[in-house]
Amino acid sequence: MGSQRDRHQGAAVPFPAVPLRQRVAQIRYDVNWQGTAVRMQYERLVTRLKLSLEDMAYAHLHGIVDMDFLVIAVRRLLRVAERARDIGCDVNGELKQAIKVFTSQWGQVIDVRNALEHIDHGRAGIVPVQGGGTLLFAWRGEQVDVHKLFRAADNLCKTICRVIEPQEANDILI
């Protein structure tokens, strides 16, 4: 029987005896949802690159909000990938490797998301930087390239889909 981690307590929580096909269907729903959310927020951010200087000043706070939502969607997508790995879909280790690569390159996104979520701790300090076709946000002395983050998240999304596709037709209990 597989298990998942309770995010707040760290205790193992057993998966109910649900057919793998049903659990994979939930992963498919979640990856479609979060993949769409990542793409939508990215497109909203990129659209602002085409604005005039006057309009960009107005859109600055909208950009901050969209970056906030992009980071949340990327974090959720990573959780979907982890769940797909944990329920046994990753028979060849492709998803495990993709998660490892993603977190090694974008692990700070988890810290950024936590800082944005817990603004009462005064740690957010996210500053969007855009111009000349670039779109970055600065955080704690580092810069996150939104274009590169999107490409990495999009690749992770495609990997999740590739890994679960063979399982979507199966109807077995594990």
C-alpha positions as CSV (number, residue, x, y, z in Angstrom):
1,M,0.0,0.0,0.0
2,G,1.4,3.4,-1.0
3,S,1.6,6.4,1.4
4,Q,1.7,10.1,1.3
5,R,3.1,12.6,3.7
6,D,0.8,14.8,5.7
7,R,2.2,18.2,4.8
8,H,1.7,19.7,8.2
9,Q,2.5,16.9,10.5
10,G,5.1,14.9,8.5
11,A,3.3,11.7,9.4
12,A,2.6,9.0,6.8
13,V,-1.0,8.8,5.8
14,P,-2.0,5.6,3.9
15,F,-3.7,5.9,0.5
16,P,-7.2,4.5,0.5
17,A,-7.8,1.4,-1.5
18,V,-8.6,3.3,-4.6
19,P,-7.9,1.9,-8.1
20,L,-4.7,3.2,-9.6
21,R,-6.8,4.4,-12.6
22,Q,-8.9,6.6,-10.4
23,R,-5.8,8.1,-8.7
24,V,-4.2,8.7,-12.1
25,A,-7.4,10.4,-13.2
26,Q,-7.0,12.8,-10.3
27,I,-3.4,13.4,-11.3
28,R,-4.5,14.1,-14.9
29,Y,-7.1,16.6,-13.6
30,D,-4.6,18.3,-11.3
31,V,-1.8,18.5,-14.0
32,N,-4.3,19.9,-16.5
33,W,-5.5,22.5,-14.0
34,Q,-2.0,23.5,-12.7
35,G,-0.4,23.3,-16.2
36,T,-3.1,25.7,-17.4
37,A,-2.6,28.0,-14.4
38,V,1.1,28.2,-15.1
39,R,0.6,28.9,-18.7
40,M,-2.1,31.5,-18.0
41,Q,-0.1,33.4,-15.5
42,Y,3.0,33.4,-17.7
43,E,1.0,34.7,-20.7
44,R,-0.4,37.5,-18.5
45,L,3.1,38.5,-17.5
46,V,4.5,38.4,-21.0
47,T,1.7,40.5,-22.3
48,R,2.9,43.3,-20.1
49,L,6.2,43.4,-21.9
50,K,4.4,45.0,-24.9
51,L,3.0,47.9,-22.9
52,S,4.0,51.5,-23.1
53,L,6.1,53.0,-20.3
54,E,3.0,54.8,-18.9
55,D,0.9,51.7,-19.0
56,M,3.7,49.6,-17.5
57,A,3.8,51.9,-14.4
58,Y,0.1,51.1,-13.9
59,A,0.5,47.4,-14.6
60,H,3.4,47.1,-12.1
61,L,1.2,45.9,-9.2
62,H,-0.7,43.6,-11.6
63,G,2.6,42.1,-12.5
64,I,3.4,41.4,-8.8
65,V,0.0,39.7,-8.4
66,D,0.5,37.6,-11.5
67,M,4.0,36.6,-10.4
68,D,2.5,35.6,-7.0
69,F,-0.1,33.4,-8.8
70,L,2.6,32.0,-11.1
71,V,4.7,30.9,-8.2
72,I,1.7,29.3,-6.5
73,A,0.8,27.4,-9.6
74,V,4.3,26.2,-10.1
75,R,4.5,25.0,-6.5
76,R,1.2,23.2,-6.9
77,L,2.4,21.6,-10.2
78,L,5.5,20.3,-8.3
79,R,3.2,18.8,-5.7
80,V,1.2,17.1,-8.4
81,A,4.5,15.7,-9.8
82,E,5.4,14.4,-6.4
83,R,2.0,12.7,-5.9
84,A,2.2,11.1,-9.4
85,R,5.7,9.7,-8.4
86,D,4.4,8.6,-5.0
87,I,1.4,6.6,-6.2
88,G,3.5,4.4,-8.5
89,C,3.1,5.9,-11.9
90,D,6.8,6.6,-12.3
91,V,7.8,3.0,-13.3
92,N,11.0,4.1,-15.1
93,G,12.1,6.8,-12.8
94,E,11.7,9.6,-15.4
95,L,9.5,11.7,-13.1
96,K,11.8,11.2,-10.1
97,Q,14.7,12.5,-12.2
98,A,12.6,15.4,-13.6
99,I,11.6,16.4,-10.0
100,K,15.2,16.2,-8.9
101,V,16.3,18.5,-11.8
102,F,13.5,20.9,-11.3
103,T,14.1,21.3,-7.6
104,S,17.8,21.6,-8.0
105,Q,17.3,24.5,-10.4
106,W,14.1,26.0,-9.0
107,G,14.0,25.0,-5.4
108,Q,13.9,28.7,-4.4
109,V,10.4,28.8,-5.8
110,I,9.2,26.9,-2.7
111,D,10.8,29.5,-0.5
112,V,9.4,32.4,-2.6
113,R,5.9,30.8,-2.4
114,N,6.2,30.4,1.4
115,A,7.3,34.0,1.7
116,L,4.5,35.3,-0.5
117,E,1.9,33.1,1.4
118,H,3.1,34.3,4.8
119,I,3.4,38.0,4.3
120,D,2.7,38.6,7.9
121,H,6.3,37.5,8.6
122,G,7.6,40.4,6.5
123,R,9.7,38.2,4.2
124,A,8.1,38.7,0.8
125,G,10.0,41.5,-0.9
126,I,9.3,40.3,-4.4
127,V,10.2,42.9,-7.0
128,P,9.3,42.4,-10.6
129,V,11.9,43.6,-13.1
130,Q,10.9,43.8,-16.8
131,G,12.2,45.5,-19.9
132,G,14.0,44.7,-23.1
133,G,12.1,41.5,-23.5
134,T,13.2,40.2,-20.1
135,L,10.9,39.4,-17.2
136,L,12.5,38.6,-13.9
137,F,11.6,39.0,-10.3
138,A,14.2,39.8,-7.7
139,W,14.0,38.1,-4.3
140,R,16.6,38.1,-1.5
141,G,19.4,39.2,-3.8
142,E,18.6,36.6,-6.5
143,Q,16.8,36.9,-9.8
144,V,14.3,34.4,-11.1
145,D,13.9,34.5,-14.9
146,V,10.1,34.0,-15.5
147,H,10.7,32.7,-19.1
148,K,13.1,30.0,-17.8
149,L,10.8,29.2,-14.9
150,F,7.9,28.8,-17.3
151,R,9.8,26.5,-19.6
152,A,11.0,24.3,-16.7
153,A,7.5,24.1,-15.3
154,D,6.1,23.3,-18.8
155,N,8.6,20.5,-19.2
156,L,7.7,19.1,-15.8
157,C,4.0,19.2,-16.8
158,K,4.8,17.3,-20.0
159,T,6.8,14.8,-18.1
160,I,3.9,14.2,-15.6
161,C,1.6,13.6,-18.6
162,R,4.0,11.3,-20.3
163,V,4.4,9.2,-17.1
164,I,0.8,8.9,-16.3
165,E,-0.5,8.1,-19.9
166,P,0.4,4.4,-19.7
167,Q,-1.4,4.2,-16.3
168,E,-4.6,6.0,-17.4
169,A,-5.9,2.8,-19.1
170,N,-5.0,0.5,-16.2
171,D,-7.6,-0.4,-13.5
172,I,-5.5,-2.2,-10.9
173,L,-5.3,-1.9,-7.1
174,I,-2.0,-1.3,-5.4
